[in-house]
């Protein structure tokens, strides 16, 4: 039996809220770890920090991270994982989340 569109919309809204809560938990967890590691005290540009987080994520996924350690351009087509928040746990640039 097919679901009416109103029930589908309600289910989507519920799932969006679950996603938002899960992303918040992940951001807070990674933010706490970053603070414990001392990242809150380091002055570094957000783009450079994000590139370092992306390299770290690749290492944990089994891929190879670039060995140069330099900045990467932002237009590489990859979406930023939840690990890209600043040391406070906030996820910059992610307003109006679903």
C-alpha positions in Angstrom: 0.0 0.0 0.0 1.3 3.4 -0.9 1.9 6.1 1.8 0.1 9.4 1.4 2.5 12.3 0.7 1.8 13.9 4.2 3.1 10.7 5.9 6.2 10.7 3.7 6.8 14.4 4.5 6.4 13.7 8.3 8.9 10.8 8.0 11.4 13.0 6.1 11.1 15.7 8.8 11.7 13.1 11.5 14.7 11.7 9.7 16.1 15.2 9.1 15.9 15.9 12.8 17.6 12.6 13.6 20.4 13.6 11.1 20.8 17.0 12.7 21.1 15.4 16.1 23.6 12.8 14.9 25.8 15.5 13.2 25.7 17.6 16.4 26.9 14.6 18.5 29.6 13.9 16.0 30.7 17.5 15.9 30.8 17.8 19.7 32.8 14.5 19.9 35.4 15.6 17.4 35.5 19.1 18.8 36.3 17.7 22.3 39.1 15.5 20.9 40.5 18.5 18.9 40.6 20.6 22.1 42.3 17.8 24.1 44.9 17.6 21.3 45.5 21.3 21.7 44.0 22.5 18.4 42.1 25.2 20.1 45.3 27.0 20.9 46.8 26.9 17.4 46.2 29.8 15.0 45.6 28.1 11.7 43.4 29.1 8.7 40.2 27.1 8.5 40.9 25.9 5.0 44.3 24.5 6.1 42.7 22.8 9.1 40.0 21.3 7.0 42.5 20.0 4.5 44.4 18.4 7.4 41.2 16.8 8.7 40.4 15.5 5.2 43.9 13.9 5.0 43.4 12.4 8.4 40.0 11.0 7.4 41.6 9.4 4.3 44.3 7.7 6.5 41.6 6.2 8.7 39.6 5.1 5.6 42.6 3.2 4.3 43.5 5.7 1.6 46.8 7.5 1.3 47.0 11.1 2.4 49.2 13.6 0.4 52.7 13.7 1.8 53.2 17.4 1.1 51.3 18.7 4.0 50.5 21.9 2.2 47.2 23.6 1.4 44.8 22.1 -1.0 42.3 23.9 -3.2 38.7 23.9 -2.0 37.3 22.8 -5.3 38.2 19.1 -5.3 34.6 18.0 -5.5 34.5 16.3 -2.1 31.9 17.2 0.4 33.2 18.1 3.8 32.7 15.4 6.4 31.5 16.2 9.9 35.1 16.4 11.0 35.5 19.8 9.5 34.3 21.8 12.5 36.5 24.2 14.4 37.9 23.3 17.8 34.9 24.6 19.6 32.8 21.8 18.0 30.9 24.2 15.7 30.6 23.3 12.1 31.3 26.5 10.1 29.4 27.1 6.9 26.7 24.6 7.6 23.7 26.7 8.3 20.2 25.7 7.5 21.0 22.0 8.0 18.2 19.6 7.2 
